[in-house]
Amino acid sequence: MTAPVLSIRDLRVSFPSEAGLVEAVRGVDVDLHPGRTLGIVGESGSGKSVTSLAVMGLLPEYAAVSGSVTLGGRELLGLADDEMSAIRGRDIGMVFQDPMSSLTPIFSVGSQIVEALQIHQDIGRDAAWKRAVELLDLVGIPRAAERARSFPHEFSGGMRQRVVIAIAIANDPRLIIADEPTTALDVTVQAQILDVLALAQAETGAALILVTHDLGVVAGTADDVVVMYAGRPVETAPAVELFAEPRMPYTIGLLGAVPRVDVAGGGPLVPIAGSPPSMIGLPAGCPFRPRCPVAVPACAETEPLLLDVGGDGHGAACIRAGEIEDGRIDGAAVYPVGAPAPAPLAAVPREQRANVLELSGVGKTFPLRKGTVLKRTVGAVRAVAEVDLDIREGETLGLVGESGCGKTTTLLEIMKLRRPESGSIRVAGVDVAGIGGRGEDRELRRKLQMVFQDPMGALDPRMTVADILAEPLTAINGSDRASIDARIDELMTLVGLDPDHSDRFPAAFSGGQRQRIGIARALATNPALVVLDEPVSALDVSIQAGVINLLNELKARLGLAYLFVAHDLAVVRHISDRVAVMYLGRIVEIGSVDDLFEDPRHPYTQALLSAVPVPDPEVERRRERVVLRGDLPSPTDPVPGCAFVSRCPLHVTLDPDRRARCLGERPALTGPDRSDHRNACHFR
């Protein structure tokens, strides 16, 4: 094998703080060879991003960095800023999580690529511009020569990330570092970006470091994997071996906490108990010991070293790694899977259960205005059009689709409890258009509650948890403080929190605990329907699993109905009973979760499901992917026929007569007689 392009030895990074020294990275050893991809995974705070920033020399001046980082044999630690500036962008390319913060909004994307070229190469403006256009074309920007003169705000999120990748590879770097490059993107765009990264790596021959929390992404792209915990690697191995035979309990827990899009849901996931440790004054012993289900007294004595456990570079930092085989020790699972909570309503046929939400022909448009002082309407944005949905008692409906498809607008129309612009909305059998006084509004709103994506943004930081939970109870029960206090304790217990902690403020809780508080607040009024807007997307996978299990348990125990909106289709499959797929404001497919995931009929649904990564290298690398070209059409443009036709892979295979039908006739949402599985495609 060739010499490594990057070698990291005993890398340590610490930051001063009022509470003490934060040891963010505590001894990282990595070798990365040309053309190889290294995936670095772990929970938030594990040291993944700090490690990549240390390699780039982008840590703040007050950070204490020691150890060795060599690129092509040249030591990087200790170089002056001007010396590192000559290396960044030339020998090392960086792709950050947020492409908008990586691009200067007042310069065209072409001029920003030109700048990256001219800083590191002796190249004229004309030649640099020609190369910029070539790079934009390489990463899949359509009409590259024309779009090179566009500004970042004129691109979608996925297109902006392509521009950032073009800048990163402009000077043929030896190393590309991608830090969560797909986190904020739709699953279809994520698949495109991963393809572009693979193409960029093939074009430059660079090594790639992929920092991510998505184990499915790592399974599909990485050659080797480093699992980090508490600032250091706790397991390293080739990707195929690590996913097949994890030997560290933390890695086993991460894999067990991930829902899979290719596996029918129903059973509980396996969350990792507790939270990652504080990086200030770590106690002796294994940092994972307080959360480890197989810890023994010896684990508290000394921190285990990363030792070889099976050859071929497979190492694990666990004194019991040699006992673990196929996720078990002496035949017992390291993480036992609990039994699902009994659900009395599951035995009742759907048609016999009460409707808690009905949408019939709901539509919403927003006027498009132009002018500074005297504004005039020049068009309309059709955000939602003719949406029909119903949710029954004890049922979860998953609402999925790309950003801009109308999911959030649909939620807002439901939560307003007002007459919609068109169509009708009924909550618990009551038509919202007929609500009269404030009392009726309050009673109906009691039956409809919401859990938001960002738990910290949804909770008032100046109120204690007791005050947060008491607020909706006071509106219902008046001043009966004794019953309110009893209900607060009941709610805290219900969501798995200690009632004695209700006098604390939200900042004293972890992200997963704050989301449990948000769920408790939603349950305070005994609602019939809870709207869940991306409730687990901001959580680490290990914590996400516990919240998903909690939601399933509460639904089974209390007979709740959920409207669950999410980008993660694997989570949707695990928690939903039925799924509705939206595209450009319309439902294009709806049906039971197993029917839709096992037999997707609409080409858009097929593309969505094929783009979801599976955390299994053997499965992920042989799946066929339906690639969607381009972005969503503008919702301001009238579409007489099928709105998906401009991106549809099926449309290009049809004969001219059928293509004309797609272009001129809007498909209805239909299916076989007496079937709940319907789709809006003429030829499926």
C-alpha positions as CSV (number, residue, x, y, z in Angstrom):
1,M,0.0,0.0,0.0
2,T,1.2,3.5,-0.7
3,A,2.3,5.9,2.0
4,P,-0.6,7.6,3.9
5,V,-1.5,11.0,2.7
6,L,-2.6,11.9,6.2
7,S,-1.2,10.6,9.5
8,I,-2.5,11.7,12.9
9,R,-0.7,10.6,16.0
10,D,-1.8,11.2,19.6
11,L,-3.8,14.3,18.6
12,R,-5.1,16.1,21.7
13,V,-7.2,19.3,21.8
14,S,-8.4,21.2,24.9
15,F,-10.2,24.4,25.6
16,P,-10.2,26.5,28.7
17,S,-13.6,27.2,30.4
18,E,-14.9,28.7,33.6
19,A,-15.6,25.2,34.9
20,G,-12.2,23.8,34.0
21,L,-10.3,22.4,31.1
22,V,-12.4,20.9,28.4
23,E,-10.5,17.9,26.9
24,A,-12.4,17.8,23.5
25,V,-10.0,15.3,21.8
26,R,-7.9,12.9,23.9
27,G,-5.6,10.9,21.6
28,V,-6.6,10.3,18.0
29,D,-4.4,8.0,15.8
30,V,-5.4,7.8,12.1
31,D,-3.7,6.9,8.8
32,L,-5.6,7.7,5.6
33,H,-4.3,6.6,2.2
34,P,-4.9,8.2,-1.2
35,G,-8.3,7.4,-2.7
36,R,-9.7,6.0,0.5
37,T,-12.7,7.3,2.4
38,L,-12.6,7.4,6.2
39,G,-16.0,7.8,8.0
40,I,-15.9,9.3,11.5
41,V,-19.0,8.8,13.5
42,G,-20.2,9.4,17.1
43,E,-22.7,11.4,19.1
44,S,-22.5,15.2,19.4
45,G,-19.6,16.2,21.6
46,S,-17.5,13.1,20.8
47,G,-14.8,15.1,19.1
48,K,-15.5,14.4,15.4
49,S,-15.6,18.0,14.2
50,V,-12.8,19.2,16.5
51,T,-10.5,16.6,15.0
52,S,-11.3,17.8,11.5
53,L,-10.8,21.4,12.4
54,A,-7.5,20.6,14.0
55,V,-6.3,19.0,10.8
56,M,-7.4,22.2,8.9
57,G,-5.8,24.5,11.4
58,L,-9.1,26.3,12.0
59,L,-9.3,26.0,15.8
60,P,-9.3,29.2,17.8
61,E,-6.1,30.6,19.2
62,Y,-7.0,29.7,22.8
63,A,-7.2,26.0,21.9
64,A,-4.3,23.9,23.1
65,V,-3.3,21.4,20.5
66,S,-0.6,18.7,20.8
67,G,0.4,15.6,19.0
68,S,1.2,15.3,15.3
69,V,-0.7,15.8,12.0
70,T,1.3,15.2,8.9
71,L,0.1,15.7,5.3
72,G,2.3,14.0,2.8
73,G,5.0,13.9,5.4
74,R,4.8,17.6,6.3
75,E,4.0,18.4,9.9
76,L,0.9,20.8,10.0
77,L,0.7,21.5,13.8
78,G,2.7,24.5,14.6
79,L,2.6,26.1,11.2
80,A,1.9,29.8,11.0
81,D,-1.5,31.0,9.7
82,D,-0.1,32.2,6.4
83,E,1.6,28.8,5.9
84,M,-1.7,26.9,6.7
85,S,-3.5,29.3,4.3
86,A,-1.3,28.1,1.5
87,I,-2.2,24.5,2.3
88,R,-6.0,25.0,2.8
89,G,-7.7,25.1,-0.5
90,R,-4.8,23.7,-2.3
91,D,-3.8,20.5,-0.6
92,I,-6.8,20.2,1.7
93,G,-10.4,21.0,0.5
94,M,-13.2,21.5,3.1
95,V,-16.9,21.0,2.7
96,F,-18.9,22.4,5.6
97,Q,-22.4,21.5,6.8
98,D,-24.0,24.8,5.9
99,P,-23.2,25.8,2.3
100,M,-24.7,29.3,2.7
101,S,-22.3,30.2,5.4
102,S,-19.4,28.9,3.2
103,L,-20.3,31.2,0.3
104,T,-20.0,35.0,0.2
105,P,-23.5,36.3,-0.7
106,I,-22.4,39.4,-2.6
107,F,-20.2,37.6,-5.2
108,S,-21.3,35.2,-8.0
109,V,-20.5,31.6,-7.5
110,G,-18.2,31.7,-10.5
111,S,-16.1,34.5,-9.1
112,Q,-15.7,32.6,-5.8
113,I,-14.3,29.6,-7.7
114,V,-12.1,31.9,-9.7
115,E,-10.8,33.4,-6.4
116,A,-10.0,29.9,-5.1
117,L,-8.1,29.1,-8.2
118,Q,-6.1,32.3,-8.5
119,I,-5.0,32.3,-4.8
120,H,-3.2,29.0,-5.3
121,Q,-2.3,28.9,-9.0
122,D,-0.6,31.2,-11.5
123,I,-3.6,31.4,-13.8
124,G,-5.2,34.2,-15.7
125,R,-8.8,35.4,-15.1
126,D,-10.1,34.1,-18.4
127,A,-8.6,30.6,-17.9
128,A,-9.8,30.6,-14.3
129,W,-13.3,31.4,-15.3
130,K,-13.3,28.6,-17.9
131,R,-12.1,26.2,-15.3
132,A,-14.8,27.4,-12.9
133,V,-17.5,26.6,-15.5
134,E,-15.9,23.2,-16.0
135,L,-16.0,22.5,-12.3
136,L,-19.7,23.6,-12.0
137,D,-20.5,21.3,-14.9
138,L,-18.5,18.5,-13.2
139,V,-20.5,18.7,-10.0
140,G,-23.8,18.7,-11.9
141,I,-24.9,22.3,-12.1
142,P,-27.1,22.6,-15.2
143,R,-26.3,25.4,-17.7
144,A,-23.0,25.9,-15.9
145,A,-21.8,28.8,-18.1
146,E,-24.9,30.7,-17.4
147,R,-25.3,29.8,-13.7
148,A,-21.7,30.7,-12.9
149,R,-22.8,34.3,-12.9
150,S,-25.6,33.6,-10.4
151,F,-25.4,34.4,-6.7
152,P,-25.6,31.9,-3.9
153,H,-29.2,32.9,-2.9
154,E,-30.4,32.0,-6.4
155,F,-29.5,28.3,-5.8
156,S,-31.2,25.7,-3.8
157,G,-29.5,24.1,-0.7
158,G,-28.3,21.1,-2.7
159,M,-27.0,23.2,-5.6
160,R,-25.1,25.5,-3.1
161,Q,-23.5,22.4,-1.6
162,R,-22.4,21.4,-5.1
163,V,-20.8,24.8,-5.5
164,V,-18.9,24.3,-2.2
165,I,-17.7,20.9,-3.4
166,A,-16.5,22.6,-6.7
167,I,-14.5,25.1,-4.7
168,A,-13.1,22.3,-2.5
169,I,-11.8,20.3,-5.5
170,A,-10.7,23.3,-7.6
171,N,-7.0,22.8,-7.0
172,D,-7.0,19.0,-7.0
173,P,-6.4,18.6,-3.3
174,R,-4.8,15.5,-1.8
175,L,-7.4,15.5,1.1
176,I,-11.0,16.4,1.2
177,I,-12.7,16.9,4.6
178,A,-16.6,16.8,4.5
179,D,-18.1,17.7,7.9
180,E,-21.8,16.7,7.9
181,P,-22.2,17.6,4.2
182,T,-25.7,16.2,3.9
183,T,-27.3,16.9,7.3
184,A,-29.6,19.7,6.3
185,L,-30.6,18.3,2.9
186,D,-33.5,16.2,1.6
187,V,-32.9,12.6,1.1
188,T,-33.0,12.8,-2.7
189,V,-30.5,15.8,-2.6
190,Q,-28.4,13.9,-0.1
191,A,-28.0,11.0,-2.5
192,Q,-27.0,13.4,-5.3
193,I,-24.4,15.2,-3.1
194,L,-22.8,11.8,-2.1
195,D,-22.6,10.9,-5.7
196,V,-20.9,14.3,-6.4
197,L,-18.4,13.7,-3.6
198,A,-17.6,10.3,-5.0
199,L,-17.1,11.8,-8.4
200,A,-14.9,14.6,-7.0
201,Q,-12.8,12.1,-5.2
202,A,-12.4,10.0,-8.4
203,E,-11.4,13.1,-10.4
204,T,-8.8,14.3,-8.0
205,G,-7.6,10.9,-6.5
206,A,-8.0,12.6,-3.0
207,A,-8.5,10.9,0.3
208,L,-11.8,11.7,1.9
209,I,-12.7,12.2,5.6
210,L,-16.5,12.0,6.0
211,V,-17.7,13.3,9.4
212,T,-21.3,12.4,10.0
213,H,-23.8,11.0,12.4
214,D,-25.7,9.1,9.7
215,L,-24.5,5.4,9.8
216,G,-26.4,4.7,6.5
217,V,-24.2,7.3,4.7
218,V,-21.1,5.7,6.2
219,A,-22.2,2.3,5.2
220,G,-22.6,3.4,1.6
221,T,-19.4,5.4,1.1
222,A,-16.7,4.7,3.7
223,D,-13.8,2.2,3.3
224,D,-12.8,2.5,7.0
225,V,-14.7,3.8,10.0
226,V,-13.6,5.4,13.3
227,V,-16.2,5.5,16.1
228,M,-15.5,8.2,18.6
229,Y,-16.7,8.6,22.1
230,A,-15.6,11.1,24.8
231,G,-12.9,12.6,22.6
232,R,-11.1,9.4,21.4
233,P,-11.6,6.5,19.0
234,V,-13.3,3.5,20.7
235,E,-13.6,1.3,17.7
236,T,-11.9,1.3,14.2
237,A,-12.3,-1.2,11.4
238,P,-13.0,-1.6,7.7
239,A,-16.6,-0.5,7.1
240,V,-17.9,-4.0,6.1
241,E,-16.4,-5.6,9.2
242,L,-17.5,-3.0,11.6
243,F,-21.1,-3.2,10.6
244,A,-21.1,-7.0,10.5
245,E,-19.1,-7.6,13.7
246,P,-19.0,-4.6,16.1
247,R,-17.0,-5.4,19.2
248,M,-17.5,-2.3,21.3
249,P,-20.8,-2.0,23.2
250,Y,-21.1,1.7,22.2
251,T,-20.9,0.8,18.5
252,I,-23.5,-2.0,19.0
253,G,-25.7,0.5,20.7
254,L,-25.4,3.0,17.9
255,L,-26.3,0.4,15.3
256,G,-29.2,-1.0,17.4
257,A,-30.7,2.5,17.8
258,V,-31.0,3.2,14.0
259,P,-34.4,2.4,12.4
260,R,-34.0,0.8,8.9
261,V,-36.0,1.7,5.9
262,D,-35.7,-1.9,4.6
263,V,-37.1,-3.5,7.7
264,A,-40.7,-3.4,8.8
265,G,-41.2,-1.5,12.1
266,G,-43.2,-2.4,15.2
267,G,-40.6,-3.5,17.8
268,P,-38.8,-1.1,20.1
269,L,-35.5,0.4,19.1
270,V,-32.5,0.0,21.4
271,P,-31.6,3.4,22.9
272,I,-28.3,3.9,24.8
273,A,-29.2,4.9,28.3
274,G,-27.9,8.2,29.7
275,S,-26.0,11.0,28.1
276,P,-22.4,11.4,27.0
277,P,-20.0,12.5,29.8
278,S,-18.8,16.0,30.5
279,M,-15.3,16.5,29.0
280,I,-14.2,18.3,32.1
281,G,-12.4,16.2,34.7
282,L,-13.4,12.7,33.3
283,P,-13.3,10.1,36.1
284,A,-11.0,7.1,36.0
285,G,-12.0,4.1,34.0
286,C,-13.9,3.7,30.8
287,P,-15.9,6.8,29.9
288,F,-18.7,4.7,28.5
289,R,-19.1,2.7,31.8
290,P,-22.1,4.6,33.2
291,R,-24.1,3.9,30.1
292,C,-22.7,0.4,29.3
293,P,-25.1,-2.5,29.8
294,V,-22.3,-5.0,30.2
295,A,-19.9,-3.0,32.5
296,V,-18.0,-4.9,35.2
297,P,-16.1,-3.6,38.2
298,A,-12.8,-3.7,36.3
299,C,-14.2,-1.1,33.9
300,A,-13.9,1.6,36.6
301,E,-10.2,1.0,37.2
302,T,-8.4,2.2,34.0
303,E,-9.5,3.5,30.6
304,P,-9.1,0.7,28.1
305,L,-6.7,1.1,25.2
306,L,-7.7,0.7,21.6
307,L,-6.4,-2.8,20.9
308,D,-6.5,-5.2,18.0
309,V,-9.5,-7.6,18.3
310,G,-9.6,-9.4,15.0
311,G,-6.9,-8.4,12.6
312,D,-7.3,-6.3,9.4
313,G,-7.2,-3.1,11.5
314,H,-10.1,-3.9,13.7
315,G,-9.6,-2.4,17.1
316,A,-11.8,-1.8,20.1
317,A,-11.3,0.0,23.4
318,C,-13.2,-2.4,25.7
319,I,-11.9,-5.0,28.1
320,R,-14.8,-7.3,27.2
321,A,-14.4,-7.0,23.4
322,G,-13.0,-10.5,23.1
323,E,-16.2,-11.9,24.7
324,I,-18.5,-10.2,22.2
325,E,-19.7,-12.2,19.2
326,D,-22.6,-11.2,17.0
327,G,-23.7,-8.6,19.5
328,R,-23.9,-11.1,22.3
329,I,-21.9,-12.2,25.4
330,D,-22.4,-15.8,26.5
331,G,-25.4,-16.0,24.2
332,A,-27.2,-13.0,25.8
333,A,-27.7,-9.8,23.8
334,V,-25.6,-6.9,24.9
335,Y,-28.6,-4.7,24.4
336,P,-31.8,-6.8,25.0
337,V,-34.8,-5.6,22.9
338,G,-37.9,-5.0,25.0
339,A,-41.4,-6.2,24.0
340,P,-43.7,-3.7,22.3
341,A,-46.3,-2.1,24.5
342,P,-49.8,-3.7,24.2
343,A,-52.1,-1.7,22.0
344,P,-55.8,-2.4,22.6
345,L,-56.9,-0.4,19.6
346,A,-54.7,-2.4,17.2
347,A,-57.2,-5.2,17.2
348,V,-60.0,-2.8,16.2
349,P,-60.4,-2.5,12.4
350,R,-59.5,1.0,11.2
351,E,-62.9,1.7,9.7
352,Q,-64.5,1.1,13.1
353,R,-62.3,3.7,14.9
354,A,-63.3,7.3,15.3
355,N,-61.9,10.0,13.0
356,V,-59.7,12.5,14.9
357,L,-58.7,14.5,11.8
358,E,-60.2,14.9,8.3
359,L,-59.0,17.1,5.5
360,S,-61.1,17.4,2.4
361,G,-59.9,19.3,-0.6
362,V,-57.7,21.7,1.5
363,G,-55.8,24.3,-0.4
364,K,-53.7,27.3,0.4
365,T,-52.1,29.9,-1.8
366,F,-49.9,32.9,-1.0
367,P,-50.0,36.1,-3.1
368,L,-46.8,37.0,-4.8
369,R,-46.4,40.8,-4.6
370,K,-44.0,43.2,-6.3
371,G,-43.2,46.8,-5.5
372,T,-41.7,48.8,-2.6
373,V,-44.4,51.3,-1.7
374,L,-47.3,50.5,-4.0
375,K,-47.3,46.7,-4.0
376,R,-49.2,44.8,-6.6
377,T,-50.0,41.1,-6.9
378,V,-48.1,39.5,-9.8
379,G,-48.9,35.9,-9.1
380,A,-49.5,33.3,-6.5
381,V,-47.6,30.5,-4.7
382,R,-49.7,27.3,-4.7
383,A,-48.4,25.9,-1.4
384,V,-51.1,23.2,-0.9
385,A,-53.8,22.0,-3.3
386,E,-56.7,19.7,-2.9
387,V,-55.3,17.7,0.0
388,D,-57.4,14.8,1.4
389,L,-56.3,13.1,4.6
390,D,-57.9,11.3,7.5
391,I,-56.4,10.0,10.7
392,R,-58.2,7.5,13.0
393,E,-58.0,7.0,16.7
394,G,-54.8,5.2,17.8
395,E,-53.2,5.7,14.4
396,T,-50.0,7.4,13.1
397,L,-50.0,9.1,9.7
398,G,-46.5,9.9,8.4
399,L,-46.4,12.9,6.1
400,V,-43.2,13.0,3.9
401,G,-41.7,14.8,1.0
402,E,-38.9,17.2,0.1
403,S,-38.6,20.7,1.4
404,G,-41.1,23.0,-0.2
405,C,-43.6,20.2,-0.9
406,G,-46.2,21.7,1.4
407,K,-45.9,19.7,4.6
408,T,-45.4,22.6,6.9
409,T,-48.2,24.7,5.3
410,T,-50.6,21.7,5.8
411,L,-49.7,21.6,9.5
412,L,-50.2,25.3,9.9
413,E,-53.6,25.1,8.2
414,I,-54.6,22.4,10.7
415,M,-53.2,24.1,13.7
416,K,-54.9,27.5,13.0
417,L,-58.3,25.9,13.7
418,R,-59.9,28.4,11.2
419,R,-61.8,27.9,8.0
420,P,-59.2,27.0,5.3
421,E,-58.9,29.0,2.1
422,S,-60.5,26.0,0.3
423,G,-61.9,22.7,1.4
424,S,-62.7,21.7,5.0
425,I,-60.9,20.5,8.1
426,R,-62.6,18.5,10.9
427,V,-60.9,17.9,14.2
428,A,-62.5,15.2,16.5
429,G,-65.6,15.4,14.3
430,V,-65.9,19.2,14.6
431,D,-65.7,21.4,11.4
432,V,-63.3,24.2,12.3
433,A,-65.2,26.6,10.0
434,G,-68.1,26.4,12.5
435,I,-66.2,27.3,15.6
436,G,-68.0,30.3,17.2
437,G,-66.9,31.6,20.6
438,R,-63.6,31.4,22.5
439,G,-64.8,28.5,24.6
440,E,-65.3,26.3,21.6
441,D,-61.9,27.2,20.3
442,R,-60.3,26.4,23.6
443,E,-62.1,23.0,23.9
444,L,-61.1,22.0,20.4
445,R,-57.5,23.2,20.9
446,R,-57.3,21.0,24.0
447,K,-57.8,18.0,21.7
448,L,-55.1,19.1,19.3
449,Q,-51.5,19.6,20.5
450,M,-48.1,19.9,18.8
451,V,-44.5,18.9,19.4
452,F,-41.9,21.0,17.6
453,Q,-38.6,20.2,16.0
454,D,-36.3,22.2,18.3
455,P,-37.1,21.4,21.9
456,M,-35.0,24.3,23.3
457,G,-36.8,26.8,21.0
458,A,-40.2,25.5,22.0
459,L,-39.6,25.8,25.8
460,D,-39.4,29.2,27.6
461,P,-35.8,29.2,29.1
462,R,-37.0,31.6,31.9
463,M,-39.7,29.1,33.2
464,T,-39.1,26.0,35.2
465,V,-40.4,22.7,33.8
466,A,-43.2,22.8,36.4
467,D,-44.3,26.2,35.2
468,I,-44.1,25.1,31.5
469,L,-46.3,22.0,32.3
470,A,-48.7,24.0,34.5
471,E,-49.4,26.7,31.8
472,P,-51.9,24.6,29.7
473,L,-53.3,23.0,32.9
474,T,-54.1,26.4,34.4
475,A,-56.0,27.3,31.3
476,I,-58.2,24.2,31.8
477,N,-58.4,23.6,35.5
478,G,-58.3,27.2,36.7
479,S,-56.5,27.7,40.0
480,D,-56.7,24.2,41.5
481,R,-53.0,24.0,42.3
482,A,-53.1,20.7,44.1
483,S,-54.5,18.8,41.1
484,I,-52.1,20.7,38.8
485,D,-49.1,19.7,40.9
486,A,-50.3,16.1,40.9
487,R,-50.7,16.2,37.1
488,I,-47.2,17.6,36.7
489,D,-45.7,14.7,38.6
490,E,-47.8,12.3,36.6
491,L,-46.7,13.8,33.3
492,M,-43.0,13.7,34.3
493,T,-43.3,10.1,35.2
494,L,-45.2,9.3,32.0
495,V,-42.4,10.6,29.8
496,G,-39.6,8.9,31.8
497,L,-38.4,11.9,33.8
498,D,-37.9,12.3,37.5
499,P,-40.7,14.4,39.0
500,D,-38.3,15.9,41.5
501,H,-36.5,17.6,38.6
502,S,-39.6,19.7,37.7
503,D,-38.2,22.7,39.5
504,R,-35.3,22.9,37.1
505,F,-35.0,25.1,34.0
506,P,-34.8,23.6,30.4
507,A,-31.1,24.4,30.1
508,A,-30.4,21.9,32.9
509,F,-31.7,19.0,30.7
510,S,-30.2,17.2,27.7
511,G,-31.7,17.5,24.2
512,G,-33.6,14.2,24.5
513,Q,-34.9,15.2,27.9
514,R,-36.1,18.6,26.6
515,Q,-38.0,16.8,23.9
516,R,-39.6,14.6,26.5
517,I,-40.7,17.8,28.3
518,G,-42.2,19.1,25.1
519,I,-44.1,15.8,24.7
520,A,-45.3,16.0,28.3
521,R,-46.6,19.5,27.7
522,A,-48.5,18.3,24.6
523,L,-50.0,15.5,26.7
524,A,-51.1,17.8,29.5
525,T,-54.5,18.5,28.0
526,N,-55.3,14.8,27.2
527,P,-55.4,15.5,23.4
528,A,-56.9,13.2,20.8
529,L,-54.3,14.2,18.2
530,V,-50.7,15.2,18.5
531,V,-48.9,16.9,15.6
532,L,-45.2,16.0,15.5
533,D,-43.1,18.3,13.4
534,E,-39.7,16.7,12.9
535,P,-39.6,15.7,16.6
536,V,-36.4,13.7,16.5
537,S,-34.3,15.3,13.7
538,A,-32.3,17.5,16.1
539,L,-31.3,14.5,18.3
540,D,-28.4,12.1,18.2
541,V,-29.4,8.6,17.0
542,S,-28.9,7.0,20.4
543,I,-31.3,9.6,22.0
544,Q,-33.6,9.6,19.1
545,A,-34.3,5.9,19.6
546,G,-35.5,6.5,23.2
547,V,-37.9,9.3,22.1
548,I,-39.3,7.1,19.2
549,N,-39.9,4.3,21.7
550,L,-41.6,6.7,24.1
551,L,-44.0,8.0,21.3
552,N,-44.9,4.4,20.4
553,E,-45.5,3.5,24.0
554,L,-47.7,6.6,24.6
555,K,-49.7,5.9,21.5
556,A,-50.4,2.3,22.6
557,R,-51.1,3.2,26.2
558,L,-53.2,6.3,25.7
559,G,-54.8,5.6,22.3
560,L,-53.3,8.7,20.8
561,A,-53.3,9.6,17.2
562,Y,-50.2,11.2,15.6
563,L,-49.6,13.3,12.5
564,F,-45.9,12.7,12.1
565,V,-43.9,14.9,9.7
566,A,-40.3,14.0,9.0
567,H,-37.6,13.8,6.4
568,D,-36.1,10.6,7.7
569,L,-38.1,7.8,6.0
570,A,-36.6,5.1,8.1
571,V,-38.0,6.8,11.2
572,V,-41.4,7.2,9.4
573,R,-41.5,3.5,8.6
574,H,-40.8,2.6,12.2
575,I,-43.4,4.8,13.8
576,S,-46.2,5.1,11.2
577,D,-49.3,3.0,10.4
578,R,-50.0,4.9,7.2
579,V,-47.9,7.2,5.0
580,A,-48.8,10.1,2.7
581,V,-46.2,11.4,0.2
582,M,-46.5,15.0,-0.9
583,Y,-45.0,16.7,-4.0
584,L,-45.5,20.3,-4.9
585,G,-48.5,20.7,-2.6
586,R,-50.4,17.6,-3.5
587,I,-50.6,14.0,-2.2
588,V,-49.1,11.7,-4.8
589,E,-49.3,8.5,-2.9
590,I,-50.9,7.3,0.3
591,G,-51.4,3.9,1.9
592,S,-50.5,1.6,4.8
593,V,-46.8,1.8,5.8
594,D,-46.0,-1.7,4.7
595,D,-47.8,-1.4,1.3
596,L,-46.1,1.9,0.5
597,F,-42.6,0.8,1.5
598,E,-42.8,-2.7,0.1
599,D,-44.6,-1.7,-3.1
600,P,-44.1,2.0,-3.9
601,R,-46.0,2.8,-7.1
602,H,-45.5,6.5,-7.8
603,P,-42.1,7.2,-9.4
604,Y,-41.4,10.0,-6.9
605,T,-42.0,7.6,-3.9
606,Q,-39.7,5.0,-5.6
607,A,-37.0,7.7,-5.9
608,L,-37.4,8.8,-2.2
609,L,-37.2,5.3,-0.9
610,S,-34.2,4.3,-3.1
611,A,-32.3,7.4,-1.8
612,V,-32.6,6.5,1.9
613,P,-29.3,5.0,3.0
614,V,-29.3,1.6,4.8
615,P,-26.8,1.1,7.7
616,D,-25.5,-2.1,6.2
617,P,-22.7,-2.0,3.6
618,E,-23.6,-5.3,2.0
619,V,-27.2,-4.1,1.4
620,E,-26.5,-0.5,0.7
621,R,-23.8,-1.0,-2.0
622,R,-25.9,-3.3,-4.1
623,R,-29.1,-1.3,-4.1
624,E,-30.4,0.3,-7.2
625,R,-30.9,4.0,-6.9
626,V,-33.6,6.0,-8.8
627,V,-31.8,9.3,-9.4
628,L,-33.9,12.5,-9.7
629,R,-32.4,15.2,-11.8
630,G,-32.9,18.8,-10.9
631,D,-34.9,20.5,-8.2
632,L,-38.6,21.0,-7.4
633,P,-40.4,23.2,-10.0
634,S,-41.4,26.6,-8.8
635,P,-44.8,26.6,-7.1
636,T,-45.6,29.9,-8.8
637,D,-45.6,28.3,-12.3
638,P,-49.0,26.8,-13.4
639,V,-48.7,23.1,-14.3
640,P,-51.6,21.8,-16.4
641,G,-50.5,18.2,-16.1
642,C,-48.4,16.1,-13.7
643,A,-46.2,18.4,-11.6
644,F,-43.5,15.7,-11.4
645,V,-43.1,15.3,-15.1
646,S,-39.9,17.5,-15.3
647,R,-38.0,15.1,-13.0
648,C,-39.9,11.8,-13.6
649,P,-37.6,8.9,-14.7
650,L,-40.6,7.0,-16.0
651,H,-41.8,9.9,-18.3
652,V,-38.7,9.7,-20.5
653,T,-39.4,6.0,-21.3
654,L,-42.9,6.6,-22.5
655,D,-44.2,6.9,-26.1
656,P,-45.2,10.3,-27.4
657,D,-48.9,9.9,-26.8
658,R,-48.4,8.9,-23.1
659,R,-45.9,11.7,-22.6
660,A,-48.5,14.2,-24.0
661,R,-51.0,12.8,-21.4
662,C,-48.5,13.5,-18.6
663,L,-48.0,17.0,-19.8
664,G,-51.6,17.9,-20.3
665,E,-53.7,15.9,-17.8
666,R,-53.3,16.0,-14.1
667,P,-53.4,12.5,-12.6
668,A,-56.0,11.7,-9.9
669,L,-55.2,10.0,-6.6
670,T,-56.7,6.6,-7.3
671,G,-56.1,2.9,-6.6
672,P,-57.7,-0.5,-6.9
673,D,-61.3,-0.9,-5.6
674,R,-61.5,-1.0,-1.8
675,S,-57.8,-0.4,-1.6
676,D,-56.3,2.2,0.8
677,H,-53.1,2.3,-1.4
678,R,-53.6,5.0,-3.9
679,N,-51.2,7.0,-6.1
680,A,-51.4,9.9,-8.6
681,C,-49.7,8.5,-11.7
682,H,-51.4,7.7,-15.0
683,F,-49.2,4.6,-15.7
684,R,-48.7,3.0,-12.2
